[in-house]
Amino acid sequence: MTTAPGGTNADYSEKIPNNVDLREDRRLQRALESWQPNFLSWWQEMGPALPTRDVYLRTAVNVGREGWAHFGHVAMRDYRWGIFLAERDPGRLIGFGQHMGEPAWQQVPGEYRSELRRLIVIQGDTEPASVEQQRNLGATAPSLYDLRNLFQVNVEEGRHLWAMVYLLHAYFGRDGREEAEDLLRRNSGSADSPRILGAFNEETPDWLSFFMFTYFTDRDGKYQLGTLKESAFDPLSRTCEFMLKEEAHHMMVGTTGVDRVVERTAQLMAENDTADGAEVAARGAIPLEMIQKYLNFHYSVSLDLFGGETSTNVANYYTAGLKGRWLEGRRKDDHKLTDDGVLVDALVDAGDRKQSIGQAEVSALTGLNTDLRREYTADCQSGVNRWNKILAEAGLPQRLRLPHVAFNRKVGAFAGIETSPEGELLSAAEWAAKSGQWLPTDVDKTHVRSLMQPVHERGKIAAWIAPPRNGINGKPFDYEYVHLA
Ligand code: BYC
């Protein structure tokens, strides 16, 4: 396939498939081609560990509206990781901040170079981190359908790394190339060179964690990419726009994954007329209390990914035009926010040298991490509502809920305190005594892991999870999504 006018089609005759006319820039092409073997050795060493012959994967072939993906069985090592930017709008204007109304930038302005590089590096760092975290999950997949989805997520996170590496190589010269090397040097959970953000150094040791991760942590990705899509730096905006299309599938994996775990548990509870977690566990499913603890953990570590409740970094990013708000174009204000205030969650003085959780008014600009976090929380609530509907339909009175914003936080206003999931302040001793009721304990993790027996037979599924309602790309559930080696 060759590059179409307008540059929407991917050119697969190239060593690095792309829609950015890479062959026109030999220096850049050579630089990326010299990074490519390092990427492939990283994939070999840190990517999916389960040996497979081939996997039914989608590959991006076009960024346009008229369909963009090709589906087929491919050997993962031959997957064509490429560079795709959404179509360029030549008339695009900056939509917020002090440069509002000026043409979007096609090059990096000198004064914003280091901030832009930092944002791109942080974004880029999360992508390979998640592949590393999920490396061993293939060995315990509950079905071939789930195994295929895991690998799809993995190859696309690999492609998202390519997306950020392209920006670093194309626009940041030598230091960009060094940062690109470092993205392969840092590793999730490594003592010497960990990944940058906390959640990406946590383990994803089982499939409940994987579904919670793809629901809660990938959803942070959706919101962060949504703000970078607004960026005045047009190549960043266009690359994030296309990444968001791929991200939708990752959300689906998380949402329906948790649906199916809840459904199976609810089914067992209803059939056996029991609310006893021990009995549910003995019958080979995951008790609701454990699902709630995993939810509490993944939601709270994902809240940390939004940074502090107040942040001068985010105020500067916004004013400079580097990072906008979620759905910036739909906000009904001046898109500069210099005179506005906002209430953010905060620890406030409650007299008698005591503190309580309340709200504090800050400038709207420094409150922008809170603005994004609130959009995210509302979105997360929709998943919880969905899971509660499954419980209600099974005739059960139990409900899942999101913990309080201050619960289990390590970043921001609540980093130094402990609270219950309801947001009640606790002493260190109270927390130590009670946290096992709210976060997964070793006993919970051992139970969940004990259920993780692989089901690699076509059309079969593990007993702790319900089958999906639909297969992939119109294929049935019992399709041969993966051929193991
Ligand atoms: N862990 O001013 P503050 C995804 C640091 S996920 C460790 O409050 P800011 C994906 C911070 O760097 C999306 N450190 O924060 C999902 C700063 O350090 P310096 C990834 C943290 O800058 C699943 C200091 O604390 N993309 O795509 O306003 C699978 C003060 O911070 C953390 C992005 O995040 C933390 N959690 O906001 C695959 C977008 N939080 O400067 C992929 C790019 C803060 O004092 N990143 N710190 O040394 C950003 O927009 C912002 O940098 C952050 C932080 C939202 C991360």
Residues whose N, C-alpha, C, O or C-beta is under 5 A from the ligand:
A	BS01	BYC	L119 I122 Q123 T126 E127 S130 I196 L197 G198 T217 D218 D220 G221 Q224 D304 L305 F306 G307 G308 T310 S311 T312 N313 V314 V411
